[in-house]
Structures are given as structure tokens and as C-alpha cells.
Amino acid sequence: MQGDFGWSPSAGTAVTDAIATFAPATIELAVAGLLIALVVSLTLGTLAGKYQDTWIDHVSRALAVGGLSTPQFWSALIFVWLFFVQLGWFPLGRATQSVFLTIDHPTGMYTVDSILALNLEAFIDAVKHIAMPAMVLGYTNAALIMRHLRGEMVEKKNKDYVTAARARGVNNDTVYKRHVRRNSLIPTLTIAGLSFAFLLRGAILVEIVFNYPGLGTWIAAAATSNDFAALMGFIIITAIAVISVNLIVDILYAYLDPRIELGE
């Protein structure tokens, strides 16, 4: 209750200090993965729902099945082999130390810190390092959100209010944008919110493969060294994050759908 989780031998410091040190890297990675997931899933999910049973729908569904069926550690290994070993486009690790030693780290998130320092070189370096693990995390979660959004749009476009809008002569694109897609996004919000918790969980294996020093790398080392204080602290923090995200999603429901009222 006092926030004292004990001492972490694997980190050589108190558990709370270790969490404060490693959490910014994992949060930055999770946010980047979520942004990629939202951009990909909202785009492809909308197209798949709008153009049902066309080639766009088939491609989107194939990508969704692939994302849900492929283990993240396997996708990470493929990305390392292709983009690092073969093409050399993206580096491993979190950042080039010689670049980031020249700027301050008020947030611990390298992309944010480089923007605050107005250092373009550091920002590009941070983006290159976070790109591969963020894409791996984002792909899996994009598949989940995309599949759910597509199903919601297919169901919503046959509703009476959609038929009534078409009968009034409303443009087809406007019907999908204002009625079908907007109402489909409300239940999809729950899946998107919970995806953030899945990102924190999946970051453990992904961080190990990409040598990304965050909570995942630390907690994996703690698990292999019987660092129970670190494991309990990580579980508690993750549980708090999941509960907080669910609360935020419930609050946003009332703003997205006027029909929903929050009880006192």
C-alpha cells in the first residue's frame, strides 16, 4: 500500500526505481505500436467493411488471419532477418548512445526527448530504432482491431437507420462515414483500449528479440534469476494499467455515444 515493492537483485536497485527507469521505454514502444495498429486497422477495416467480398476485403482478412496466427517472437525474428541482416534498414537496440548523450532526458522517452531538445538527428535515430519492434507489436493488434471493425461495419450497414439515410438521398460515402463507420467505432474502442494491455504483455518477447531495454527485458531477466519482488511489482503495475485503460474507455463511451449515460 505504501508503494514499496522491495529490492530487485536483477536490476540492482529498488523495484520502484527499476520500474521508473525501464517503464518509459516500454510505454514509448507500446504507444508507437498502438498508433501503427490504429492507422492500419482503421484504414483496412473500413475498406474491408465498405467493400465486402471484394479483393480488398479478402486481402484485409488474410492479413488479419496472418496477424492473429503468427507468434510475435516469430514475426520479430523475421523482421530482424529481413530489415536488419539482409537490408540493413533498421538497427537493433534503443538508440545510438553517441547521439543521445548530447541531449537531456526529462521523460525517458527518446522520441519525445529529442523533440523537446529540437534535435532532428536524435529524433530520426530514435524512430529508426523503435520502428521494427513497434511494427511487430502493431501488426498483431491491428489484425485484432481490423477484424472486429470489419465485422461491425458489415452488421451496421444493414441497419434501418442506414437504409433510411440512403432513402433520403444521402451520399454513399457520407452514409459510411457518419453512420456506418462512426457507430462501428464505438464497440471497437473497447478492443483498441484492451490492445494497449496486450502490447505491454507482448513487449516482453519483442524487447528480447530486438535487444530493446525496457520492462520486458528487465522482467525476463528477473524471471530467470528468481527475482520475485520484481515479478510482483511488474504484475501489480500491469494490472493497474489494464484497470486504468478500461476506466478511460468507459468514460469515452459516454462522449462517443450520447445514448450511453454514466450512472452515478
N, C-alpha and C positions, 0 to 999 in steps of 0.2 A: 504493500500500500504506500510505502514511502519512496518507491521507485528505485530501491537498492536491490539489484538482481545478483549481487555478488561479484566475484573476481573471475575473469576469463583467462585461464592459463594459455590458451591458444593465441590470444591477442596480446597477452602481457599487460593487461590493463583492466579496469572495471568494465563490467558488461555494458553499463550505460554509456561509458566513454567510447567503447568499441562500436556500439550502435550509432552514436553520434558521428563517428569517424567514417564508417562504411555505408551508412544509410543514404547520404546524398548521391553517391554513385549509383546505387540501385534504384532510387526514386527517379533520377535523371533517365536511366535506361528504361524504366517502366513507363514513364511519361512519353518518351520517344517512341517506344513500341506501341503504346496506345494510340498516339497520333497517326502512326502509319496504319494501324489496324482500322481506325475510323475512316481515314481517307479512302483506303482500298475497299472496305466493306460497304460504306455508304454509296460509293460510286457503282461498284459492280452489283451490289444488292438491289439498288434502284433500277439499274438497267435490266437485270435478270427478271425482276418482278414486272416491269413495264413491258418487256418484250418476251413474254413467257413462251417457252417451247421453240425459241429461235436459237441460232448458233450462239448468240451472246449468252442466253440462258444456259445452254449446255456447257459452254466454256467456264462460266462462273460456277456452276455446280461441280464441275470436275476439279476446279481449283479449291473449292470448299471441301470436297471429299479428301483431296490430297492433303490439305492443311490439317484436317481433323485426324487423318490416319497416320501421318508421318510424325514419329517422335521428335521432339525438339532437339535432342542431342544429336540425332542423325542429320537433321537439317543443318545444324551448326557445323558439323563435320564437313558436309557437302559445301557449305559456304566457305569454310577455311580452305578446302582443297581448290575450289574454283577461283574465288576472288583474291585469296592471299597467295597461294602456292603457284597457281597457273597464270593468273592475270596480273597479280600484284597491285590491284586497285586500292585495297583497303588494308591497313596494318592491324596487328593484334595489340592487346593491352588497352589501356585507357587513354594515354596521351604521350606525346614526346616530352620527356622531362625538361630538356633544354629550352623548350618553348614555354612551358608553364611555370618555370622557376622565375620568370620575369614579371608575372602578374600576381595580384593578391587573390585570395580565395575566400571571400566573405560567405558564400553559400555552400561551397564544396561541390557545386555542380559546374563542371568545366565549361560547358556551353554558355551558361548564364554568366559565369565569372569573366569569360572572355568578352562577352557583350558589354558588361559593366566596365571593363577595362578598355573598351574600344580598340581591341586588338584583333584585327582580321585574321592574321596568321594563326593565332591561338584558336580562334573560332573554327577555322577550316580544319585544323588539326584535330580538334575535339569531335567535329562532325564525322571525319573520316574514321576515327577510332570507334565511335558509337554506332556507326551505320550498320555493320554486319550483325551484331547481337540484337539491335533494335529491329532489323528486318526479320530475323528469325522469330523473335517474340511476337512481332506484329502480324506475321503471316498466319500463325496458328490461331490467334484471337480474331483476325479478320475473317477467317473461314467460319468461325462460330457465329459472329455477328451478321456476316453476309447471308448465311443460310437462314437465320432467323428472320432477317429483314425481308428477304425474298418471299418466304412463306407468308409473312404478314401482308405484304403487298398483293400477293395473289388472292388472299382471302378478302382484303378490304376493297379491291376494285370491283367486286361483285355485290357490294352493299347497296342498299336502297338509296342512300344519300348521294352515292356516286352516279347512279342511274338518273337521279333527279337533276344533278348538276349538268349531265350531258343533255338531258331533255330541255334544259333552259338555254342550251346553245353555248355553254362554257367551252372554251378551247380545250382540246385534249391534254396538252401539256400543262395547262393550268389545273385541270382536274387532278392529274397525277401529283403535281407539286403541292397544291393546297389541301387536297382531300385524302388521296391515297397515301402518299409518302408521309405527310405530316402525321396522320393517325397511326401509321405503321411504326413511326419512330418512337412513340410513347412506350409500348411494351418492349421495344428493342433497347430502350435506355437501361432497363434492368440488366440485360445481358452485357451491355457495354460497361456498366458500373462494376459488375462482378468480374469482368475481364481484367480489371486492374489488380484484383487479388490473385487471379491466375498468373498474371505477369510476375508478381512478386515470387510466387511459387516456382514458376518455370525459370526464373532468373538464376536459380542455383546451378543447374546443369549448364546453362548457356554461359554464365560467367566463367565456369571452369574451363570450358572448351576454348573460349576467346581470351583467357587469361585476363579477365576484367575484374579488378579488385573492388568488389562490393560486398554486400551482405551475404550473397550466395557463396562466394569464395571463402569468406570467413567462417560461415556456418558449416560448410563442408569440412574444413579443417578441424572445427570444433567437434563434429560428429566422429571423426576418425581418431580423435585424441581423448574421447570420453569427457569433453568439456560440457557437463550437464547444465551449468549455470548459463552458459551462452545459449544452449538449445532452448532452455525455458524462457530466457529473455526474448529470443527471436520469435518463439511461438506466441508469447503474450503480445508483442508488438504487431505481429501479423494479424492476430485476432482483433486487436483494436482497429487496425487499418480496414479490415473487412466490415466491421460493425459501422465504422465511420462512413465508409463508402455507401453502405446500404441506407444509412440515415440521410445522406446527401441526395441519393436517388429518390427516396420517398418524398423529400421536400421539393425536389424539382418536378415531381409528378404533378403537384398542385398548380404549378406555374405553366406546365406544358398542356395540361388538360383541365379547362375550367370546370368540367363536370365532377372532378375529384376534389373533395374537401377534406382537409386535415382535421381530425377530431381533437378536441381539447383534452 
